[in-house]
Amino acid sequence: MMIYLDNAATTWPKPEQTVASIADCIRNNGANPGRGGHKMSLAAGRLIYNARELLAKLFNVDNPSRIIFTGNATESLNLVLKGILKPGNHVITSSMEHNAVARPLHFLKGQGVEVSEIECSPAGIMDPGDVEKAIRKNTTAIVVLHASNVNGVIMPVERLGEIAANHGIKFILDAAQTAGLLDIDVERLHLDALAFTGHKGLYGPQGTGGLFIREGLEVIPLLQGGTGSKSESLEQPPDLPDRFESGTPNTPGIAGLAEGVRVVTEKGLGEIRKHENMLLRRFLDGLEQLKQIQIYGPGNPMLQVPVVSINVKDQDSSEIAFILDKVFNIACRSGLHCSPQAHKTIGTLNQGAVRFSFSMYNTIEDVDKTLHALEGIIAEMP
Ligand SMILES: Cc1ncc(COP(=O)(O)O)c(C=O)c1O
C-alpha cells in the first residue's frame, strides 16, 4: 500500500462521498445548469447553488453569489490580478509566492504594473512592518499566499489585512494551501478577494476552484460568453456569479467539491488541524533525530501547515524522492514545487527540496515508516 505524502499537490485519497457524488451527478443529474427550464437542469442549478452556499458558510461570505467557480486557484488568481491591476498601479507581494501569483505579476510588470516583493526570512517568515514600509501612493493591492506550499510557513494575514484596511488597499489572499485547514473569515481578515482550489484541503476533485470577490471590487472578466442569462444582450451580464462564469461549468466536479466541503465542515477544521499537527510534530521530532537532515521552515506546528521540506546532506532532492517512491512506496515531491522565489528565499534554488505533506487521512504509521525509510537511505549513503 502506497504511503501518500504529496497532499500539498493534491489530496489523496478523496472521501468516498466526493467520489460517489461525482458519479451520481453524471449518472442522474447530468443536464446543464441554468441553461434550461426542465427538471434536470433546475436540479443541476440547485446543486451548484448548494456548493456555493457551503463555501460561503465556510469563508463567512454573506452572499453566496459573490463566490464564483473556476478551474483552480491559478485561474482565480489570474482573473483577479489581471482584472483589477492597471499600468501605473503598485502591488506588494512576498518572496514565498507560488508561480500562480508570481507569474501573473511578472506578466503584469511587463504591462507597466509596479511590483514590490517583500523578502522573507530564510525560514520564510514575513515581517508585516516591511509591507507597511513598502506602501506607496499608487499601491493598489497586497497579494500573498496564506501558507507556503514549500515549507508550510503561515503568513501574518491578520496583520496584513489590518494594514490593507487602514491604507485603503485591496487585500487578495491565495488560500490554495489553507482552505479547509485554517479558519478563513473574509470579514475578520478584511479580504477583498480570496482564491481557493477545490482539490487540496477541501477534498474535491482536480479541476475545481473558486474566487470570492467582495462587493465593490471592480474586476474585468477574463472571459465573455454564454451564461444562460440575459442571452438577448451582447454585453456580459453585470451580476455575479454569471459575470465570471461563462461557458458550461464543471457540474460533476462541483458536486464532488460540495461533498468534500461537507466532510471537512462536519469533521471540523479544528479536529483536522489537531490530527495533522500531531503528525507534523511527530515527523519534525523524528527528523531532528536524523543527523544528516536539513529541515527548512519554522519547524513549529503553530507557525506552519503540515508541509515539510528537507534535504539529505547535499544529495539531489529528486534522487531521494525517487528512492522513496521506488524502494519504499512513499510518494512525496522533490524539486522547486512551482515556487522558485520561495526556494531562493530558503536557500534551496539549486538543490530543490524533498517535500512531505499530510492530509487528514495520514496516520502515525505513515510518519514512522517514512522516518524509518529516511534513516535507511542515510545509512546506505557514502
Ligand atoms: C500556494 C499555492 N498557490 C496556488 C496554487 C495553484 O493551485 P492550482 O494548481 O489548483 O491552480 C498552489 C498549488 O500547488 C499552491 O500551493
The ligand as an SDF file (V2000), in Angstrom:
LIG
                    3D

 16 16  0  0  0  0  0  0  0  0999 V2000
    0.3210   28.2820   -2.6560 C   0  0  0  0  0  0  0  0  0  0  0  0
   -0.3030   27.8180   -3.9290 C   0  0  0  0  0  0  0  0  0  0  0  0
   -0.9040   28.6930   -4.7280 N   0  0  0  0  0  0  0  0  0  0  0  0
   -1.5000   28.3190   -5.8620 C   0  0  0  0  0  0  0  0  0  0  0  0
   -1.5020   27.0090   -6.2770 C   0  0  0  0  0  0  0  0  0  0  0  0
   -2.1560   26.6380   -7.5420 C   0  0  0  0  0  0  0  0  0  0  0  0
   -3.2430   25.8030   -7.3240 O   0  0  0  0  0  0  0  0  0  0  0  0
   -3.9220   25.0770   -8.5680 P   0  0  0  0  0  0  0  0  0  0  0  0
   -2.8930   24.1300   -9.1140 O   0  0  0  0  0  0  0  0  0  0  0  0
   -5.0950   24.3770   -8.0100 O   0  0  0  0  0  0  0  0  0  0  0  0
   -4.2400   26.1270   -9.5370 O   0  0  0  0  0  0  0  0  0  0  0  0
   -0.8630   26.0540   -5.4890 C   0  0  0  0  0  0  0  0  0  0  0  0
   -0.8150   24.6390   -5.9120 C   0  0  0  0  0  0  0  0  0  0  0  0
    0.0520   23.8920   -5.5560 O   0  0  0  0  0  0  0  0  0  0  0  0
   -0.2620   26.4590   -4.2810 C   0  0  0  0  0  0  0  0  0  0  0  0
    0.3300   25.5860   -3.4880 O   0  0  0  0  0  0  0  0  0  0  0  0
  1  2  1  0
  2  3  1  0
  2 15  2  0
  3  4  2  0
  4  5  1  0
  5  6  1  0
  5 12  2  0
  6  7  1  0
  7  8  1  0
  8  9  2  0
  8 10  1  0
  8 11  1  0
 12 13  1  0
 12 15  1  0
 13 14  2  0
 15 16  1  0
M  END
$$$$
